[in-house]
Amino acid sequence: MKIYEIYQQVSPSIVTITTFDQHGNGHEGSGIGTSYEELFTTKKGFTKVDEAKLFAETAGCDWLSVAAGSFHGAIAANTKHLKKPEARLDIEHIAALYQATGNMPLVLHGGSGIPDDQFGRCAVEGVSKFNIFTEYNMALSNAMAASLATGNKGGLKVLVDSKEACKELVKHKIRTVNPKGLRVI
């Protein structure tokens, strides 16, 4: 079966929400005017278990990116001052996706800002790759701003000063998904 034939059978099940107002209402994508709580409760935009199963059986891929409560990307510049809703994961849904796909490794987009307890649990339930660019970028940006605030003007010095913050974030995430420090080959 060719990819476009699979696509015709598997309906798009992704909702793009990138900005929220102070009431938690979305302002972009197909969930316009829908609160995060409503999206989470109704699972609107979640990867459907039956579609994931079909895709895994027919696409011949090595992993599957899934939607199970996280949201993607940073808040728009004009709403940065507003609190970003804390995303959370439907761990049972992730486990069901993992089982339905024959234990295919899952990928979590929008992993930034997921509470540590959920971040660690989803690793146990089948997520093998976590995309945390927004959180990493924020750590880098904040560390660069702090370095510049001390009077550093050289780009290399600012980057060297920022390296530790990025390293600590990555180490924290690794410890969260692998608390016993097991070596993975």
Secondary structure as UniProt FT lines:
FT   HELIX           3..9
FT   TURN            22..23
FT   STRAND          25..26
FT   HELIX           29..31
FT   TURN            32..33
FT   HELIX           36..42
FT   TURN            43..45
FT   HELIX           49..59
FT   STRAND          64..66
FT   HELIX           77..79
FT   TURN            80..81
FT   HELIX           91..100
FT   TURN            101..102
FT   STRAND          106..108
FT   TURN            112..113
FT   HELIX           116..124
FT   TURN            125..126
FT   STRAND          127..130
FT   HELIX           133..149
FT   TURN            150..151
FT   HELIX           155..177
FT   TURN            179..180
//
